[in-house]
Amino acid sequence: MYLQKITISNFKNISQAQIDFSKSINCIIGNNGQGKTNLLDAVYYLSMTKSYFDTTDRFSFRHGEQNASVQGAYFCEDGSQETITIVLDSNSAKQVRRGKKAYDRFSDHVGLIPIVMSSPTDTALINDSSAERRKFVDIFLSQTDNTYLKSLQSYNQLLLQRNKLLKQECIITDLLNTISGLMTNYANYIYNKRIALCSALAPLVSHYYNLLSLEKETVNLDYISDLHNGPLDELLLKEADKERVLKYTTVGIHRDDFAFSLDEYPLRKCGSQGQQKSFLVALKLAQFSIMRDSYGFAPILLLDDVFDKLDSERVNQLMQIVASEGFSQIFITDSNKVRLECIVKNITNDCAIFEVENGIYTMIEK
């Protein structure tokens, strides 16, 4: 599956744009702040119904505008075509349409158009709280397993109800136990899916990191969970007195974490910027590999400013991987026109190169 054409209106700094893409590699060149990343975010929006960067849709409107839209025309593996339209309006609810039919639930759309994005903001996966790492895993699994997404949504709704109940002066024990039982069913499913994912991810991350670094260091990924110690309902029972004092749920999959290590030391503390960037790129390549095997075709790959903080050796290794690993449509941004053109033309002649200035895109080569 690949994106043939995108039509954008009032999205971030993009006033109006209609762009035809290559089914192979698409390079977007321009200075910082001109709209390279915004174009990739629009492509991401079409797959995930939300921004990669912003928590609310209101940040996606062009300054001073009250509505925005993004439409994508896709060519599918079976020869069919898909048109996805997202309409944002400050005065009404967001609309996501597949063809002419609007979705009742946006979660039903997630997974239709698989996508993987690598961005400089991914450093939050290493440096920020466990919530960022859970978010990565949740978005990953939600694309390949819609039951996971619905289980996660149900668990989070029950968690809110349980915490609200714990804050009450008079707690209804039977209701608390009922909620705990329901949460346990969803938690077990989520926990098992996360275990399976990490078991698949860890060797692949190590493999791609070794290719990028020429085996100079070793990396690992470990899953940390309260549920390693038993089913959620048993853990909640043990924590009952403590929770009544603290007035919130103290154990569960909402506290899970994923530890990244370099030569058996925490990556956050011991990794250089180049090593951390290499790990994050390896993580996204591993995600790509698993999703490709799950779908039977390659996801769209978005590489935003991917060459930053990578030395020339690691850049060359990355592009060799991209050239040889069964990738399909790729979007790459860079502020260095000469560098990007040189790198891409070393691996393929099938590419489109766009230059962007102030949200206006011009194809300079195809």
N, C-alpha and C positions, 0 to 999 in steps of 0.2 A: 504494500500500500504506500502511495506517496501523494503529497500535496501538489496538485497541478497549478492551482491559482488561489491567491488570497485577495480579498477585497476588504479594505479597512476604512472606517469612518470615525473620526474624532476619538481615536484610541491613543491615550497618552499624548506624545508630541506629534502624532501622525494625524494630519487633517483629513486627507483623502489619499488612498493608494490602491492600485490594482496591479498585482505583480504575478507574472508567470514564472514558475520555477523549473529548474532542471530536476529530473527524477534521480539524479546522482548527487553531486556536490554543489552546494550554493554558498558562495562566499559573500559576506556583507562587510564592506570596508568603509571606514569613516572615523572621524575624530570622536573623542569621548563626548557623550551628551547629545549626539546627533540623531540617534534612533536605531542603532544596531540592535541593542538588547530589547528594545520595545517591539521590534519585528519578531524576534524569537519568542517573546512573551505572548504575542498575538497567536502565533502558531501553537504554543503550549495551551493557551486558553481554549482553542478548538478541541483539544483532546480531553482536558481536565475540567472544563467549564469554569475555571478560575485562574488567576494570575499565579505565576511561580513565585513572585516576590511580595505581593501585597495581600494582606489579610481580608480586605474588604474591596468590593467592586468600585466604590466611589473614587479610589485612587487611579482607576483606569480611564476616567474621563479626561479628554483634552481640557486644558485650563479654560474655564469660562463656558464650557458646553454642558448641556443637560442630558445628552444621550450619546451613545457610541454603539458601534456594531463591528463585528468581525465575521466574515463568511469565507469558508474554505471549500474548494472543489477537489475531491480526492479520486484517484484511480485505484481500484482494489485488485487484489491478487486474482480473483475469479473473472476479471474483465468488466465488472460492474463499476458504477460510479456512485459516490456519496457526496451530498452537499450538506454541510453543517453551518448553521447560522446562530450567532449569539447576539442578542440585542440587549443593551443596557439602557435604562431610563431612570433618571433620578426620581421620577414621580410614580414609578410602577415597578413591579417585580421583574427580575431578569427572565428572559426567554431564551431557551435553547431548543433549536429545531433540527431535526434530521429530515431532510427533504422539506416537505410542507407540514410535517407533524411535530407539534411541540411536545417535549417531554413533560410528564407530570412530576417525575423525580429525576433530578440531575444525576443521581447515582446510577441510573439505568444507562446513562451514556458513557460513563467511565469504563474504559477497557475496549471500546469500539475502535479507537485509533490509538494504538500503543505509542508511547513517546518516552524518551529519556533525555533529560537536560543536565548539562554540566555548566556551572556558573561560578564566578569568583565568590559569590555569597555562600557557596557550599562550605566555606571554612567554618561556618556555624555548626556544622556536623561534628567538627573536632573541638571547637573552643567553647561552644555554648552548652546549655543544659541538656539533659536527657530528652526533653520534649522535642528538640530538633531531630535527634536520631530516631525517635519513635515516629515522627512525622515522615521521615524518609522511608522507613520500612512500611508504614501504613499506606503511603501513596503507591509504593512499589507493589505491594500485595493487592491493593484495591484494583489495580489495572488487570491483574491476572486472575483474580478470584472475587467475583461480585458478592458471594456469600460472606467473605471476609469483611468487605466494606459494610454490609448490612449488619453483621455481628458487632463490628466496632461501633457503629452508630447506636445500636441498641444498648450495648454495654455502657457507653458514655451517658446515654439518657438515664439509665438505671443508677449510674454512679451519682448523677446530679440529684436524683430523687433520694438516694440513700444518705447523701451528705446533708440534704435539707432536713431529713428526718432526724439525723443525729444532732442537729442544732436545736431541736425542740426540747422544751423543758420536760415534757412527758412523752417518752418514746414508746410507741406501740410495738412491742417485741415481735408479735406474729407478723406484722407488716414488714418489719426489718428483716426477719428471717426469710420471708417470701422473696423480697428483693434480692437478698444475698444468694438464694437458690437460683434465681433467674440469671443473675450476673455470673454465677459459676459456670453455667452451660455455655454462655458466650465466651467467657474467659478461657475455658478449656480449648475451644476451637481456635481462638486467636493465638493462644500460647503454642499449640501444636504447629500452627502454620508458621509462626515466627521461628520455632526450633528448626523446622524443615528448611526454611529460607536461609537461615544462618549457616546451616550445614552445607548448603549448596553454594552460598556466597563466599565463605571463607577460603576454600581452595582456589576459587576463580580470582578473587582479589589478589591472593598471593601470586597466582600465575601471571596476571597482567602487571602487577607491580614488578615482578622479576623481569618481565620483558622491557618495561620502561626504564628500570634502573640497572639493567644488565647484571642482575643478581648481586648487587652490592649490599643489600640489606634484606631482612625478612620481615614480613608484616603478618598480623593476625587480627581476627575479628571474633569477639566472644559475646555471647548473649547472657545478660544478667536479668534474673527474674525471681520475684518472690515465689512463683509457682514451682520453682525447682524444689521447694521444700514441701510440696503437697498441694492438693486441690484447694481452690479458693475458699470454698465454704468452711473447710477445716481451719484454714488460716484466719478467716474472719472470726470464727468461734474463739480462737485463742486470743485474738486482739480485742474482744468485746469490751472488757472493762476499760482498756486504754482508749478505745475509740469514743466511749461515752464521756470521757474526760476531755479529750482533744476535740471532739465534735466533728470529725471527718474520717473518711475511710483510709486506713493506714497501710493496707496491703492490696495488691492486685496488679493486673497487667498495665494499668495506667502509670505504674512506677517503674516499668521495665527500662533497661538501658542496654546499650551495645558498646563494648569497650574496644577501642582501636589501639594496637600496639606495634611498635617498631623495635625489632631485636629484643622483644619481651619487656620493653619499657613503654610507658604511656606515650602515644604519639603526640599528644597535646604538649607534653613537657619536653620531649627529647627530639622531636622531628624538626628539621629546618623547614623553611617555607617551601623549598623545592621538593623535599620529601613528603610534606603534607599535601602539596598539590598533586604529586604523583600518586599518592594513596587515594585521593578523592577521584582522580581520573580513573584509576584502576577499579574503584568501587562502581563508578558509572558504567565502565566497560563490562564489568561482571553483571550488573543489572541488565544491560543490553543483551548479553549472551543468554541469560536465563529467560528473559522475555521473548527473545527470538525462538528459543526452543519451545516455549509454552504456546506461542501463537502459530508457529510454523512459518512465519515470515518475519522480516526484520522491522523493528520499530523505527520511527523517525528519530534521528539523533540530533540534538541541539548542542553545539559546543560554543559557548559564549566566552570569548577572551581566553581560550583554553591554553594558549602558548605563554601567557604571563607566568613568570616565576619558574618556568621550565627551561633548563639549559638546552643548547642546540642538539645535544645527544639524545635527550629524552623527547624532544620535539620530533626528531627523525624517527625514533622508535614508535612513537604514538602514530605517526602517519603511516608507517609500515603496517602497523596493526590494522588501522582503518582500511588500508588498501587490500588486505589479505584475509579478513575475517568475515566475509559475507555481509558487509554492511550494505544498506540500501540508500535511502535519501538522508543526506547530512547537511546541516546548516552550520557554518563556521563564521564567527565574527573576529575581526582584528582591526586595530588602528593602523597597522603597518602594511601598506598596500604591497610593497615590494616583497616583504617576507611571505605574506600569505600566497601571493601569486606564485612565487618560487616553490613553496612547499607543495601546493596543490598540483601544480603542473608536473612535478616530479613523480606523481603517482597516477594521474589521469588527465585526459584531455576533455573528458565529459563533465564539464562544470559550467556554471553560470556565475558571473562576478557582478555584483551590484555595489554602487557607491551611494552613500546616504549623506545628505546634508540637511539639517533642520527638518527631519521627518519626510524628506522627499527622496525617493529611490530611483536611481538611474542604472539600467543595465549597461555595463561598459564592455562586456565580453560574454559570448556564449559559444 
